[in-house]
Amino acid sequence: MKKLLLVLLATVLVLAGCTGNGSSSGDKDKAEAAVLAANVDDAAVDVDVATVVEVSLQHGTFESVTLTAADGTVIEGAPVVEGGTASDPDDAASTTEPSSDSGTTWAASDRLEPATTYTLAATAVGDDGDKVDLSRSFTSVAVAEENEIFPSVAPLAGEKVGVGMPVVVLFDHPVTDRASFEAHMNVASTPAQAGSWYWLNDSEAHWRPQNYWQAGTSVQVQLDLNSVPGGDGKYGQESRVIDFTVGSANIFTVDIAAHTMSVERDGQVAATYPVTTGDSGHQTRNGTKIIMEKHESIDMDAATTGVDSSDPNYYRVEGVRWAMRLTYSGEFIHAAPWSVSQQGRANVSHGCVGMSTENAGTVFSEALRGDVVNFVNGSRVLEPGNGWTDWNVPWEGYQKGSALYQAPA
């Protein structure tokens, strides 16, 4: 009987060993090797400059990824976990830190430059502990100079502007794929203020806040347009970042019928001046205008507004002082010493706001490009686009000028 019990006990122990939860060397054999893949082929030529180079990884962790141009320029990047968000490219080095996620994609932080050869190298450690390498060499497509779109921006970097200043972006070639460009155009401010892009045409886009800027706002314009497709085989030539600030809230009101101009600064009326505006044959336009340019002295020639030198209304006045442009058609605020006796009494100009030299100098010294000038009690309407006329468009209509506009649900 003892012998039989010992045999049965031994059998139970053996069975227990076969069905236990202990690990075995076979688990390691089941660990998978890293699999690396890239969205560019080795020795590829004419790769689209809009390409954002990516390296995907399965069953492992990145050890390093580098993307280098032939001139030694390193294009930095960051790992993006599938279903998650990308790391901030500004904080990411070209050599990535290992990632513990088995499904990961490394993405470059910028697109490609034209006609440039690049070298891509990636190393990953698989779940099985072994390293896997990937390497690619490829060349981007050449882009003719006439197919590169350069953005010029107002305000200028570091400029202090008025509360009505729109961000004005002019393109040296037409942008037919506006949505593609606008998706890479951003305006950020502190404090944050809602705003929208508005395309006047294929070569000009503006951005303004819903309401006038808050005085003291800091603004950054971010145009991430390098190698972005602009349509018709054209691409953005370079990316740009412009920082500017907003000064005091200067609001001018020109009463055409009363021949006065009042100046409101930060909500308080600071001064009221006698002025003259356009006569019956050259009426000054009603509406909201923005100071676009400032000139201590400027030669004013009627030919620039379409008046031929043989026309009886032609004029040329040299050295006009304290001139502030309001429209493309030639309306300014400026010193007009020749009309001082009519200022505050009658409208005798060819459309400009005339002031005494002393008063014009005072206004000029305090005014900012981007200040708001409202014209009231006139009968002639300001034409859309005759200057920076953004504030004459109701907010709902302005939003519809965006290439990415979506009607509210």
Phi, psi and omega in degrees: 000315179303317181297319180295318180296320179297321180295316180296319179297318179297322181293318178298317180298320179296317180295320178299321179295329181285335186249013183285173181263007182296152180279163179223165180296345180291334180299320180295325179295335181280345179297137187264152177284152178294143177237116180252142176212152180233157179270012172232143180273152176293138179068015179292145176236161180057038176290133182304131181294342179283355182294132169259111185295133180228146173235121179261149182225133172237142173065046177177191178231142176293137169259320177197150171217129177227139175233116189230132175281164184299332180275005178096355179294129180262127176265114184284168181196184183206152176284141178241116180285132181302130181083359181244207181239156181286151170291159179291116182302331180294337181259359187261135175274163179292334173264117188277155169283149180301144177247140183273355182275140183282335178247103188219146174234130172269131181235136176295152182271357180213163176275186188266154172271151181294149173049047182233138177266134183238150173241127179246129179224130180223143176228136178223154175253122183284169176299338179276000178091355182267148178274146176229136181247153173222138177219143179218146170229129184207165183232134180279160183288148175282143178236123180295149183303323181288352177255012176256131185256119180257132178264124170262143190231138165236138006290171174281159178300129178082001183285146171259127188234172179278170187288348179260006186293119171277157168278123184246120179243120178251132179254136183282352171223151182299142175255104181272337174261075184297321183298320179299315180292311186298330178298342180247019179241125185220146174235121180243141182222156174232114359290157182294139179220132181294144179200183183207152169279154180213118182269119175283325178193188183290349184246002183212126176231138177243155171229133173220155175288165180300318176240170179307148176307147170284136178303138179087004181291142170257134186231142173232126176262123183244109179248092182272067192253357182302120177066015174282133179297130179252004181095154178057034177077013180255155182222154174298137184278323179199161175267151182220147174232123182237126176251137174212170180233161179251130182270212181295156179276092178263120178237118178261143174231118178257117177266103186298320182285326183269353178061043180227158171227120177258151180239119176253128181237119180051043174088358182240136177290119184266327183193160172225132186239147170284138181219169168235146178236197189293142178285183187297335179268351182219056188299138176287141186281140173284155173128182181263122180242162181236137174294117186262326183217155174229132180227123175297327177209139182209146174272127181253119182237123182297339179299332180290345178254011176096007179268119181290150183297341178274351181288139178301336181271002180293143176211156171215116180240122182266145173069037177291129187269152171053053186265133179232112185286140179241332182222159174291333183284353172114016175278131179228161157261129182200166175289131179225074183299338181287348183239018184304323182292337178266345183295130185086356185235320187209159177257114187230005184272179175266024176123342180279166173265111181264137180224166172295158181300319181295312181294318179298321178296321178295313180298317182301318184293335183258343185280154177239149169298131185102356175293150182269133176233108180267129177252126184232162175061038172239166183253347181267133186266139176290129181284141176302133178083359176273074189106192177272087188264022185305324187280358174269356178261122177303150186305318181297319178289326179297317179300325181290346176282355177282140177290345181250017183298135173231127181298140179300145178292000000 
